[in-house]
Amino acid sequence: MSKDNRSRRSILGGLGGMIALGTLTGLSTPVVATDEANLNSDEEKKAQELLQELRKSSDRAKGFENLDQDEKRLVIEALKTTEIKIDSPDTPLSTLDDVSTLDSGKRVTSTYTGTNPISGDLWTFTVEVQWSYDGNEITSIDRTTAFGETYEIGWTYKGIQNEDLIGSVGDSQITYTAEGLFELCFQFCGQSTHPVIEVDAYGDGEWDAEQRKV
């Protein structure tokens, strides 16, 4: 459980009209939100066939360029982020070889995954915060980092756009926030997404993780 379930940002919006509760409070609880599908069953089947051909192509950009306008539309719709998944497990530092067990500590790895029901997982954005505490204060900040990965054609991770660390050793709380950027582009860009993850870590070992898309 977190500090009275308090958090500054708890609504995860975007992806068209989709809104999802994106706050995790010390639990490894996935939160899934879905947008409405834009393709009918016949179009989905055609999109899957086109994706299979593009994945096999040695020049995917050229392969996409050679598609007609409707085929391009189907591919882009099949690759857009229409679903989101959230997972934020924590790990006691006593299980990590490179961390002293003199103090209590944890590492939170909070991951935001963009998916599509046709193509599967598209990208992930992950924030890691590792800290030690004495029951009241933060005694060390061992790791604050963010990184992204892509799993499908057309998607590119553009890196961290913004990051911020509020608080320091001796405080009762630290907050690390990172914003990434992913783009879906062939001849043109069909979608860009800016996942933001904020992790609050407390001096008694509790934590909050919040995710949103802007």
GROMACS elastic network, one bead per residue, 0.5 to 0.9 nm:
[ bonds ]
;  ai    aj funct       b0    kb
    1     4     6  0.77364   500
    1     5     6  0.70043   500
    1    25     6  0.54905   500
    1    26     6  0.51483   500
    1    27     6  0.71848   500
    1   206     6  0.67093   500
    1   207     6  0.77091   500
    1   208     6  0.85377   500
    2     6     6  0.70196   500
    2     7     6  0.89642   500
    2    24     6  0.86761   500
    2    25     6  0.50448   500
    2    26     6  0.59407   500
    2   202     6  0.87660   500
    2   206     6  0.53177   500
    2   207     6  0.54508   500
    2   208     6  0.60323   500
    3     6     6  0.58114   500
    3     7     6  0.86206   500
    3    25     6  0.84745   500
    3   202     6  0.81491   500
    3   206     6  0.68092   500
    3   207     6  0.74307   500
    3   208     6  0.81203   500
    4     7     6  0.89475   500
    5    24     6  0.89712   500
    5    25     6  0.65658   500
    5   208     6  0.78266   500
    6    25     6  0.87627   500
    6   208     6  0.79498   500
    7    10     6  0.65996   500
    7    23     6  0.78457   500
    7   200     6  0.82248   500
    7   208     6  0.69652   500
    7   209     6  0.85021   500
    7   210     6  0.78704   500
    8   210     6  0.86894   500
    9    12     6  0.82460   500
    9    22     6  0.84196   500
    9    23     6  0.77016   500
    9   198     6  0.84196   500
    9   210     6  0.65379   500
    9   211     6  0.81045   500
    9   212     6  0.83453   500
   10    20     6  0.88453   500
   10    21     6  0.61580   500
   10    22     6  0.56032   500
   10    23     6  0.51503   500
   10    24     6  0.88103   500
   10   210     6  0.62449   500
   10   211     6  0.76567   500
   10   212     6  0.81134   500
   11    19     6  0.70317   500
   11    20     6  0.62027   500
   11    21     6  0.50701   500
   11    22     6  0.56542   500
   11    23     6  0.74213   500
   11   210     6  0.83205   500
   11   211     6  0.79416   500
   11   212     6  0.67716   500
   12    18     6  0.84820   500
   12    19     6  0.57481   500
   12    20     6  0.50945   500
   12    21     6  0.57762   500
   12    22     6  0.51952   500
   12    23     6  0.83295   500
   12   210     6  0.82578   500
   12   211     6  0.61947   500
   12   213     6  0.61358   500
   12   214     6  0.84755   500
   13    16     6  0.84154   500
   13    17     6  0.76655   500
   13    18     6  0.60117   500
   13    20     6  0.63252   500
   13    21     6  0.85240   500
   13    22     6  0.88290   500
   13   212     6  0.61273   500
   13   213     6  0.58384   500
   13   214     6  0.70625   500
   14    17     6  0.63067   500
   14    18     6  0.57168   500
   14    19     6  0.65570   500
   14   193     6  0.89337   500
   14   212     6  0.80297   500
   14   213     6  0.57429   500
   14   214     6  0.62066   500
   15    18     6  0.54517   500
   15    19     6  0.79923   500
   15    34     6  0.84629   500
   15    35     6  0.66690   500
   15    81     6  0.70848   500
   15    82     6  0.62312   500
   15    83     6  0.79744   500
   15    84     6  0.89870   500
   15   193     6  0.86654   500
   15   213     6  0.78251   500
   15   214     6  0.88968   500
   16    19     6  0.87483   500
   16    35     6  0.70296   500
   16    36     6  0.87520   500
   16    82     6  0.84289   500
   17    35     6  0.72880   500
   17    36     6  0.89062   500
   18    33     6  0.71267   500
   18    34     6  0.67719   500
   18    35     6  0.56467   500
   18    36     6  0.85305   500
   18    82     6  0.87817   500
   19    22     6  0.89601   500
   19    33     6  0.71926   500
   19    34     6  0.86470   500
   19    35     6  0.88935   500
   20    31     6  0.77668   500
   20    32     6  0.75046   500
   20    33     6  0.56368   500
   20    34     6  0.85917   500
   20    84     6  0.88809   500
   20   212     6  0.85920   500
   21    24     6  0.88798   500
   21    31     6  0.73666   500
   21    32     6  0.88548   500
   21    33     6  0.84555   500
   21   210     6  0.89759   500
   21   211     6  0.87573   500
   21   212     6  0.88995   500
   22    31     6  0.68046   500
   22    32     6  0.89380   500
   22    86     6  0.76069   500
   22   209     6  0.81820   500
   22   210     6  0.55797   500
   22   211     6  0.52576   500
   22   212     6  0.65525   500
   23    31     6  0.86124   500
   23   208     6  0.71364   500
   23   209     6  0.58543   500
   23   211     6  0.66598   500
   24    27     6  0.62604   500
   24    28     6  0.76323   500
   24    29     6  0.68988   500
   24    30     6  0.85189   500
   24    31     6  0.86091   500
   24    86     6  0.87233   500
   24    87     6  0.83943   500
   24    88     6  0.72068   500
   24   207     6  0.85772   500
   24   208     6  0.58138   500
   24   209     6  0.50969   500
   24   210     6  0.62480   500
   24   211     6  0.86769   500
   25    28     6  0.84805   500
   25    29     6  0.87809   500
   25   206     6  0.80771   500
   25   207     6  0.62124   500
   25   209     6  0.64341   500
   25   210     6  0.86491   500
   26    29     6  0.87935   500
   26    88     6  0.80222   500
   26    89     6  0.78488   500
   26    90     6  0.75074   500
   26   108     6  0.89870   500
   26   206     6  0.63981   500
   26   207     6  0.55253   500
   26   208     6  0.61488   500
   26   209     6  0.78350   500
   27    87     6  0.89152   500
   27    88     6  0.70724   500
   27    89     6  0.67025   500
   27    90     6  0.79379   500
   27   208     6  0.89558   500
   28    87     6  0.60290   500
   28    88     6  0.51375   500
   28    90     6  0.74529   500
   29    86     6  0.75157   500
   29    87     6  0.60321   500
   29    88     6  0.69473   500
   29    89     6  0.79953   500
   30    85     6  0.62426   500
   30    88     6  0.76752   500
   31    84     6  0.77528   500
   31    85     6  0.56355   500
   31    86     6  0.51683   500
   31    87     6  0.73593   500
   32    83     6  0.70487   500
   32    84     6  0.55233   500
   32    86     6  0.67630   500
   33    82     6  0.84449   500
   33    83     6  0.57037   500
   33    84     6  0.55270   500
   33    85     6  0.71024   500
   34    37     6  0.87370   500
   34    82     6  0.60196   500
   34    84     6  0.67733   500
   35    81     6  0.88050   500
   35    82     6  0.51882   500
   35    83     6  0.62600   500
   36    82     6  0.75815   500
   37    40     6  0.77801   500
   37    77     6  0.87872   500
   37    82     6  0.77160   500
   37   117     6  0.86567   500
   38    77     6  0.70690   500
   38    78     6  0.89281   500
   39    42     6  0.79209   500
   39    43     6  0.55306   500
   39    44     6  0.58498   500
   39    47     6  0.89593   500
   39    74     6  0.77265   500
   39    77     6  0.75008   500
   39    78     6  0.82894   500
   40    43     6  0.52602   500
   40    44     6  0.61101   500
   40    45     6  0.87381   500
   41    44     6  0.50503   500
   41    45     6  0.62957   500
   41    46     6  0.87187   500
   42    45     6  0.52068   500
   42    46     6  0.63220   500
   42    47     6  0.86213   500
   43    46     6  0.50462   500
   43    47     6  0.59832   500
   43    48     6  0.85810   500
   43    74     6  0.68884   500
   44    48     6  0.61888   500
   44    49     6  0.87149   500
   44    74     6  0.76657   500
   44    78     6  0.74261   500
   44   118     6  0.68995   500
   45    48     6  0.52135   500
   45    49     6  0.64436   500
   45    50     6  0.88142   500
   45   118     6  0.87233   500
   46    49     6  0.51420   500
   46    50     6  0.62760   500
   46    51     6  0.86647   500
   46    71     6  0.83291   500
   46    74     6  0.76418   500
   46    75     6  0.89266   500
   47    50     6  0.50808   500
   47    51     6  0.61133   500
   47    52     6  0.86264   500
   47    71     6  0.75101   500
   47    73     6  0.89433   500
   47    74     6  0.52843   500
   47    75     6  0.55566   500
   47    76     6  0.88346   500
   47    77     6  0.82821   500
   47    78     6  0.63245   500
   47   118     6  0.80108   500
   48    51     6  0.50915   500
   48    52     6  0.62177   500
   48    53     6  0.87636   500
   48    74     6  0.89074   500
   48    75     6  0.80803   500
   48    78     6  0.76433   500
   48   118     6  0.68085   500
   48   119     6  0.73862   500
   49    52     6  0.52041   500
   49    53     6  0.64466   500
   49    54     6  0.88041   500
   50    53     6  0.52084   500
   50    54     6  0.62412   500
   50    55     6  0.86649   500
   50    71     6  0.76282   500
   50    74     6  0.82904   500
   50    75     6  0.68254   500
   51    54     6  0.50596   500
   51    55     6  0.60545   500
   51    56     6  0.86443   500
   51    75     6  0.65836   500
   51    78     6  0.82289   500
   51    79     6  0.89232   500
   51   119     6  0.80322   500
   51   153     6  0.85551   500
   52    55     6  0.52317   500
   52    56     6  0.64660   500
   52    57     6  0.88736   500
   53    56     6  0.52778   500
   53    57     6  0.63728   500
   53    63     6  0.84756   500
   54    57     6  0.50518   500
   54    58     6  0.83898   500
   54    59     6  0.82458   500
   54    60     6  0.55939   500
   54    61     6  0.86337   500
   54    63     6  0.62748   500
   54    64     6  0.71755   500
   54   153     6  0.81063   500
   55    58     6  0.81817   500
   55    60     6  0.70725   500
   55   152     6  0.86461   500
   55   153     6  0.68999   500
   56    59     6  0.88418   500
   56    60     6  0.81487   500
   57    60     6  0.54094   500
   57    61     6  0.89588   500
   57    62     6  0.87798   500
   57    63     6  0.68179   500
   58    62     6  0.89501   500
   58    63     6  0.85835   500
   59    62     6  0.54329   500
   59    63     6  0.61861   500
   59    64     6  0.87580   500
   60    64     6  0.60720   500
   60    65     6  0.84806   500
   60   153     6  0.79935   500
   60   154     6  0.84847   500
   60   186     6  0.83911   500
   61    64     6  0.52034   500
   61    65     6  0.62038   500
   61    66     6  0.87823   500
   61   154     6  0.84612   500
   61   186     6  0.58557   500
   61   187     6  0.71327   500
   62    66     6  0.62753   500
   62    67     6  0.89618   500
   62   186     6  0.89444   500
   62   187     6  0.89388   500
   63    66     6  0.52876   500
   63    67     6  0.68234   500
   64    67     6  0.53923   500
   64    68     6  0.86568   500
   64    71     6  0.87160   500
   64    72     6  0.68353   500
   64    75     6  0.85866   500
   64   186     6  0.69984   500
   64   187     6  0.77338   500
   65    68     6  0.79852   500
   65    72     6  0.82018   500
   65   186     6  0.79766   500
   65   187     6  0.67832   500
   67    70     6  0.80048   500
   67    71     6  0.57362   500
   67    72     6  0.59625   500
   68    71     6  0.53081   500
   68    72     6  0.62176   500
   68    73     6  0.87404   500
   69    72     6  0.51115   500
   69    73     6  0.62851   500
   69    74     6  0.88016   500
   70    74     6  0.63256   500
   70    75     6  0.87869   500
   71    74     6  0.50710   500
   71    75     6  0.63147   500
   71    76     6  0.87108   500
   72    75     6  0.51750   500
   72    76     6  0.62237   500
   72    77     6  0.86105   500
   73    76     6  0.52490   500
   73    77     6  0.61409   500
   73    78     6  0.85553   500
   74    77     6  0.52095   500
   74    78     6  0.61289   500
   74    79     6  0.87208   500
   75    78     6  0.50878   500
   75    79     6  0.63023   500
   75    80     6  0.87561   500
   76    79     6  0.51285   500
   76    80     6  0.60779   500
   76   154     6  0.88587   500
   76   184     6  0.81394   500
   76   185     6  0.88311   500
   76   190     6  0.62643   500
   76   191     6  0.85010   500
   77    80     6  0.53189   500
   77    81     6  0.86494   500
   77   116     6  0.89004   500
   77   190     6  0.84447   500
   78    81     6  0.85772   500
   78   116     6  0.67304   500
   78   117     6  0.79487   500
   78   118     6  0.56816   500
   78   119     6  0.61458   500
   79    82     6  0.85849   500
   79   115     6  0.82623   500
   79   116     6  0.64260   500
   79   118     6  0.76957   500
   79   119     6  0.62587   500
   79   120     6  0.85492   500
   79   122     6  0.73886   500
   79   152     6  0.78041   500
   79   153     6  0.82067   500
   79   154     6  0.79144   500
   79   155     6  0.83931   500
   79   184     6  0.77191   500
   79   190     6  0.88497   500
   80   114     6  0.87264   500
   80   115     6  0.78861   500
   80   116     6  0.65460   500
   80   122     6  0.83264   500
   80   184     6  0.74282   500
   80   190     6  0.74856   500
   80   191     6  0.65786   500
   81    84     6  0.76062   500
   81   114     6  0.54298   500
   81   115     6  0.53866   500
   81   116     6  0.55956   500
   81   121     6  0.88735   500
   81   122     6  0.72593   500
   81   123     6  0.88609   500
   81   191     6  0.80573   500
   81   193     6  0.82687   500
   82   114     6  0.72905   500
   82   115     6  0.62158   500
   82   116     6  0.53097   500
   82   117     6  0.77697   500
   83   113     6  0.82514   500
   83   114     6  0.59456   500
   83   116     6  0.57966   500
   83   117     6  0.76200   500
   84   112     6  0.70354   500
   84   113     6  0.56053   500
   84   115     6  0.60250   500
   84   116     6  0.85703   500
   85   111     6  0.81369   500
   85   112     6  0.59556   500
   85   113     6  0.51125   500
   85   114     6  0.67516   500
   85   115     6  0.77533   500
   86   110     6  0.74853   500
   86   111     6  0.58454   500
   86   113     6  0.64621   500
   86   211     6  0.78703   500
   87   109     6  0.81081   500
   87   110     6  0.58563   500
   87   111     6  0.53746   500
   87   112     6  0.68676   500
   87   113     6  0.85661   500
   88   108     6  0.65726   500
   88   109     6  0.55335   500
   88   111     6  0.62130   500
   88   112     6  0.88216   500
   88   209     6  0.71655   500
   89   107     6  0.84791   500
   89   108     6  0.60260   500
   89   109     6  0.59944   500
   89   110     6  0.68817   500
   90   106     6  0.64455   500
   90   107     6  0.54656   500
   90   109     6  0.64106   500
   90   110     6  0.85420   500
   91    94     6  0.84844   500
   91    95     6  0.74213   500
   91    96     6  0.83805   500
   91   105     6  0.84787   500
   91   106     6  0.54006   500
   91   107     6  0.51086   500
   91   108     6  0.64785   500
   91   109     6  0.84310   500
   92    95     6  0.59125   500
   92    96     6  0.75949   500
   92   104     6  0.77346   500
   92   105     6  0.59052   500
   92   107     6  0.65683   500
   93    96     6  0.51980   500
   93    97     6  0.83161   500
   93    98     6  0.87298   500
   93    99     6  0.62914   500
   93   100     6  0.77891   500
   93   101     6  0.69627   500
   93   103     6  0.88362   500
   93   104     6  0.70332   500
   93   105     6  0.50198   500
   93   107     6  0.66176   500
   93   130     6  0.82163   500
   93   131     6  0.84310   500
   93   132     6  0.79766   500
   94    97     6  0.77044   500
   94    99     6  0.71036   500
   94   100     6  0.72779   500
   94   101     6  0.52498   500
   94   102     6  0.88384   500
   94   103     6  0.88647   500
   94   104     6  0.75179   500
   94   105     6  0.73947   500
   94   106     6  0.82882   500
   95    99     6  0.84546   500
   95   101     6  0.87258   500
   96    99     6  0.58393   500
   96   100     6  0.84618   500
   96   101     6  0.88968   500
   97   100     6  0.80071   500
   99   102     6  0.89818   500
   99   105     6  0.88838   500
   99   142     6  0.88970   500
  100   103     6  0.70247   500
  100   104     6  0.88765   500
  101   104     6  0.65095   500
  101   105     6  0.79589   500
  103   132     6  0.61469   500
  103   133     6  0.63229   500
  103   134     6  0.63415   500
  103   139     6  0.79590   500
  104   131     6  0.87486   500
  104   132     6  0.56356   500
  104   133     6  0.56345   500
  104   134     6  0.64210   500
  104   135     6  0.81532   500
  104   204     6  0.89056   500
  104   205     6  0.77288   500
  105   130     6  0.74924   500
  105   131     6  0.56037   500
  105   133     6  0.57851   500
  105   134     6  0.84228   500
  105   140     6  0.88925   500
  105   205     6  0.66902   500
  106   129     6  0.82006   500
  106   130     6  0.57499   500
  106   131     6  0.57837   500
  106   132     6  0.64786   500
  106   133     6  0.86110   500
  106   205     6  0.69598   500
  107   128     6  0.69405   500
  107   129     6  0.55830   500
  107   131     6  0.65007   500
  107   132     6  0.88308   500
  107   143     6  0.83456   500
  108   127     6  0.80067   500
  108   128     6  0.56306   500
  108   129     6  0.53087   500
  108   130     6  0.63479   500
  108   131     6  0.88815   500
  108   199     6  0.81893   500
  108   201     6  0.88005   500
  108   207     6  0.83430   500
  108   209     6  0.85826   500
  109   126     6  0.67752   500
  109   127     6  0.57691   500
  109   129     6  0.66646   500
  109   130     6  0.86083   500
  110   125     6  0.83458   500
  110   126     6  0.55899   500
  110   127     6  0.52639   500
  110   128     6  0.63952   500
  110   129     6  0.85890   500
  110   197     6  0.75283   500
  110   198     6  0.88037   500
  110   199     6  0.79796   500
  110   209     6  0.68790   500
  110   210     6  0.85983   500
  110   211     6  0.86116   500
  111   124     6  0.65780   500
  111   125     6  0.56503   500
  111   127     6  0.65059   500
  111   128     6  0.87333   500
  111   197     6  0.82222   500
  111   211     6  0.86864   500
  112   123     6  0.84329   500
  112   124     6  0.55806   500
  112   125     6  0.51861   500
  112   126     6  0.63242   500
  112   127     6  0.88025   500
  112   195     6  0.73644   500
  112   196     6  0.86104   500
  112   197     6  0.78623   500
  112   211     6  0.71375   500
  112   212     6  0.86909   500
  113   121     6  0.70294   500
  113   122     6  0.74488   500
  113   123     6  0.58022   500
  113   125     6  0.64704   500
  113   126     6  0.86085   500
  114   120     6  0.87406   500
  114   121     6  0.61792   500
  114   122     6  0.55544   500
  114   123     6  0.53990   500
  114   124     6  0.63193   500
  114   125     6  0.85870   500
  115   118     6  0.87194   500
  115   119     6  0.75164   500
  115   120     6  0.53833   500
  115   122     6  0.51411   500
  115   123     6  0.71948   500
  115   124     6  0.89803   500
  116   119     6  0.54500   500
  116   120     6  0.50739   500
  116   121     6  0.64830   500
  116   122     6  0.71191   500
  117   120     6  0.55743   500
  117   121     6  0.84275   500
  119   122     6  0.75133   500
  119   152     6  0.77437   500
  120   151     6  0.88107   500
  120   152     6  0.83119   500
  121   124     6  0.80527   500
  121   150     6  0.84104   500
  121   151     6  0.65253   500
  121   152     6  0.73940   500
  122   149     6  0.86655   500
  122   150     6  0.58719   500
  122   151     6  0.50941   500
  122   152     6  0.52200   500
  122   153     6  0.84215   500
  122   155     6  0.72426   500
  123   148     6  0.72181   500
  123   149     6  0.55275   500
  123   151     6  0.56892   500
  123   152     6  0.74831   500
  123   155     6  0.76261   500
  123   156     6  0.86336   500
  123   157     6  0.81516   500
  123   182     6  0.79078   500
  124   147     6  0.84138   500
  124   148     6  0.55855   500
  124   149     6  0.53732   500
  124   150     6  0.65462   500
  124   151     6  0.84240   500
  125   146     6  0.73114   500
  125   147     6  0.59389   500
  125   149     6  0.67022   500
  125   150     6  0.89924   500
  125   179     6  0.88067   500
  125   180     6  0.69783   500
  125   181     6  0.89436   500
  125   195     6  0.70574   500
  125   196     6  0.84954   500
  125   197     6  0.84040   500
  126   145     6  0.83179   500
  126   146     6  0.54939   500
  126   147     6  0.55038   500
  126   148     6  0.62311   500
  126   149     6  0.86822   500
  126   197     6  0.79155   500
  127   144     6  0.74350   500
  127   145     6  0.57692   500
  127   147     6  0.67673   500
  127   176     6  0.86681   500
  127   177     6  0.83068   500
  127   178     6  0.72396   500
  127   197     6  0.67541   500
  127   198     6  0.80988   500
  127   199     6  0.80105   500
  128   143     6  0.69761   500
  128   144     6  0.56559   500
  128   145     6  0.53839   500
  128   146     6  0.63090   500
  128   147     6  0.88938   500
  128   199     6  0.84616   500
  129   141     6  0.80187   500
  129   142     6  0.77231   500
  129   143     6  0.54031   500
  129   145     6  0.68292   500
  129   176     6  0.75510   500
  129   199     6  0.73268   500
  129   200     6  0.89166   500
  129   201     6  0.79477   500
  130   140     6  0.86465   500
  130   141     6  0.63065   500
  130   142     6  0.53192   500
  130   144     6  0.66275   500
  130   201     6  0.87116   500
  131   138     6  0.70985   500
  131   139     6  0.75306   500
  131   140     6  0.55913   500
  131   142     6  0.54380   500
  131   143     6  0.69952   500
  131   144     6  0.88530   500
  131   201     6  0.76277   500
  131   202     6  0.89282   500
  131   205     6  0.85758   500
  132   137     6  0.87335   500
  132   138     6  0.60108   500
  132   139     6  0.53731   500
  132   140     6  0.51213   500
  132   141     6  0.66512   500
  132   142     6  0.76950   500
  132   203     6  0.78664   500
  132   205     6  0.78071   500
  133   136     6  0.69752   500
  133   137     6  0.56487   500
  133   140     6  0.69920   500
  133   172     6  0.88445   500
  133   202     6  0.77366   500
  133   203     6  0.50478   500
  133   204     6  0.62851   500
  133   205     6  0.64549   500
  134   137     6  0.58298   500
  134   138     6  0.68542   500
  134   139     6  0.66012   500
  134   203     6  0.64716   500
  134   204     6  0.66484   500
  134   205     6  0.83409   500
  135   138     6  0.82772   500
  135   202     6  0.86649   500
  135   203     6  0.54668   500
  135   205     6  0.69420   500
  136   170     6  0.89186   500
  136   171     6  0.84336   500
  136   172     6  0.60230   500
  136   202     6  0.78992   500
  136   204     6  0.52487   500
  136   205     6  0.86990   500
  137   169     6  0.74798   500
  137   170     6  0.54164   500
  137   171     6  0.54140   500
  137   173     6  0.72877   500
  137   202     6  0.72627   500
  137   204     6  0.69257   500
  138   141     6  0.73939   500
  138   168     6  0.73756   500
  138   169     6  0.51648   500
  138   170     6  0.53555   500
  138   171     6  0.57023   500
  138   172     6  0.58609   500
  138   173     6  0.67699   500
  138   174     6  0.78211   500
  138   201     6  0.83614   500
  138   202     6  0.68179   500
  138   204     6  0.80825   500
  138   205     6  0.87470   500
  139   168     6  0.88094   500
  139   169     6  0.53940   500
  139   170     6  0.61371   500
  139   171     6  0.83711   500
  139   203     6  0.78446   500
  140   168     6  0.81919   500
  140   169     6  0.56346   500
  140   170     6  0.82965   500
  141   144     6  0.76500   500
  141   168     6  0.75385   500
  141   169     6  0.68159   500
  141   174     6  0.88383   500
  144   165     6  0.82524   500
  144   176     6  0.70174   500
  145   176     6  0.86989   500
  145   178     6  0.81780   500
  146   160     6  0.73312   500
  146   163     6  0.86621   500
  146   178     6  0.65934   500
  146   179     6  0.84159   500
  146   180     6  0.81750   500
  147   157     6  0.89845   500
  147   159     6  0.72613   500
  147   160     6  0.73010   500
  147   180     6  0.77729   500
  148   157     6  0.62150   500
  148   158     6  0.85210   500
  148   159     6  0.70868   500
  148   160     6  0.83884   500
  148   180     6  0.73243   500
  148   181     6  0.85593   500
  148   182     6  0.84081   500
  149   156     6  0.82447   500
  149   157     6  0.64948   500
  150   153     6  0.83563   500
  150   155     6  0.62139   500
  150   156     6  0.64105   500
  150   157     6  0.65608   500
  150   182     6  0.84268   500
  151   155     6  0.76101   500
  152   155     6  0.60650   500
  152   156     6  0.89093   500
  153   156     6  0.84727   500
  153   184     6  0.84110   500
  154   183     6  0.78863   500
  154   184     6  0.51462   500
  154   185     6  0.52678   500
  154   186     6  0.59744   500
  154   189     6  0.89013   500
  155   182     6  0.67724   500
  155   183     6  0.55546   500
  155   185     6  0.65239   500
  155   186     6  0.88504   500
  156   181     6  0.85548   500
  156   182     6  0.56313   500
  156   183     6  0.53766   500
  156   184     6  0.65610   500
  156   185     6  0.78255   500
  157   160     6  0.88506   500
  157   180     6  0.78638   500
  157   181     6  0.61358   500
  157   183     6  0.66852   500
  158   161     6  0.81086   500
  158   180     6  0.72917   500
  158   181     6  0.52712   500
  158   182     6  0.57386   500
  158   183     6  0.73530   500
  159   179     6  0.86284   500
  159   180     6  0.57036   500
  159   181     6  0.59507   500
  159   182     6  0.78139   500
  160   163     6  0.71558   500
  160   178     6  0.69069   500
  160   179     6  0.57426   500
  160   181     6  0.65979   500
  161   178     6  0.76689   500
  161   179     6  0.55169   500
  161   180     6  0.54460   500
  161   181     6  0.65732   500
  161   194     6  0.85223   500
  162   177     6  0.80039   500
  162   178     6  0.57248   500
  162   179     6  0.51659   500
  162   180     6  0.72997   500
  163   176     6  0.73973   500
  163   177     6  0.53967   500
  163   179     6  0.62628   500
  163   180     6  0.89104   500
  164   175     6  0.79334   500
  164   176     6  0.57413   500
  164   177     6  0.52599   500
  164   178     6  0.65957   500
  165   168     6  0.83353   500
  165   174     6  0.71142   500
  165   175     6  0.56877   500
  165   177     6  0.65470   500
  165   178     6  0.89218   500
  166   173     6  0.84997   500
  166   174     6  0.55945   500
  166   175     6  0.50929   500
  166   176     6  0.64780   500
  166   177     6  0.86421   500
  167   170     6  0.85440   500
  167   171     6  0.62800   500
  167   172     6  0.83615   500
  167   173     6  0.64364   500
  167   175     6  0.66129   500
  167   176     6  0.87926   500
  168   171     6  0.57630   500
  168   172     6  0.87246   500
  168   173     6  0.78925   500
  168   174     6  0.63724   500
  169   172     6  0.84063   500
  169   173     6  0.88614   500
  169   174     6  0.84471   500
  170   173     6  0.86949   500
  170   203     6  0.86342   500
  171   174     6  0.71549   500
  171   202     6  0.85083   500
  171   203     6  0.73757   500
  172   201     6  0.85077   500
  172   202     6  0.56983   500
  172   204     6  0.79283   500
  173   200     6  0.68197   500
  173   201     6  0.56124   500
  173   203     6  0.59399   500
  173   204     6  0.89993   500
  174   199     6  0.82335   500
  174   200     6  0.57632   500
  174   201     6  0.53700   500
  174   202     6  0.65702   500
  174   203     6  0.85829   500
  175   198     6  0.68935   500
  175   199     6  0.56560   500
  175   201     6  0.63939   500
  175   202     6  0.88558   500
  176   197     6  0.82714   500
  176   198     6  0.56856   500
  176   199     6  0.53547   500
  176   200     6  0.66038   500
  176   201     6  0.83929   500
  177   196     6  0.71593   500
  177   197     6  0.57481   500
  177   199     6  0.64325   500
  177   200     6  0.87282   500
  178   195     6  0.83839   500
  178   196     6  0.57382   500
  178   197     6  0.56444   500
  178   198     6  0.65879   500
  179   194     6  0.63428   500
  179   195     6  0.57221   500
  179   197     6  0.66167   500
  179   198     6  0.88369   500
  180   193     6  0.81315   500
  180   194     6  0.54540   500
  180   195     6  0.55712   500
  180   196     6  0.65632   500
  180   197     6  0.88227   500
  181   192     6  0.71330   500
  181   193     6  0.58454   500
  181   195     6  0.68251   500
  182   191     6  0.84023   500
  182   192     6  0.56378   500
  182   193     6  0.53412   500
  182   194     6  0.65943   500
  182   195     6  0.83138   500
  183   189     6  0.68929   500
  183   190     6  0.78445   500
  183   191     6  0.59192   500
  183   193     6  0.65100   500
  184   188     6  0.84356   500
  184   189     6  0.55111   500
  184   190     6  0.55405   500
  184   191     6  0.51699   500
  184   192     6  0.61705   500
  184   193     6  0.87273   500
  185   188     6  0.53712   500
  185   190     6  0.59077   500
  185   191     6  0.73888   500
  185   192     6  0.86537   500
  186   189     6  0.63047   500
  186   190     6  0.80196   500
  189   192     6  0.74495   500
  193   213     6  0.67871   500
  193   214     6  0.68978   500
  194   212     6  0.83759   500
  194   213     6  0.55019   500
  194   214     6  0.53246   500
  195   211     6  0.71264   500
  195   212     6  0.58368   500
  195   214     6  0.65171   500
  196   210     6  0.81097   500
  196   211     6  0.55499   500
  196   212     6  0.52629   500
  196   213     6  0.59936   500
  196   214     6  0.74861   500
  197   209     6  0.70688   500
  197   210     6  0.56127   500
  197   212     6  0.66241   500
  197   213     6  0.88296   500
  198   208     6  0.80328   500
  198   209     6  0.57004   500
  198   210     6  0.51118   500
  198   211     6  0.64116   500
  198   212     6  0.88632   500
  199   207     6  0.70804   500
  199   208     6  0.56639   500
  199   210     6  0.64105   500
  199   211     6  0.88368   500
  200   206     6  0.84442   500
  200   207     6  0.53442   500
  200   208     6  0.50287   500
  200   209     6  0.64202   500
  200   210     6  0.85839   500
  201   204     6  0.86156   500
  201   205     6  0.69089   500
  201   206     6  0.62937   500
  201   208     6  0.67922   500
  201   209     6  0.87774   500
  202   205     6  0.54196   500
  202   206     6  0.53761   500
  202   207     6  0.59146   500
  202   208     6  0.87905   500
  203   206     6  0.74217   500
  204   207     6  0.88940   500
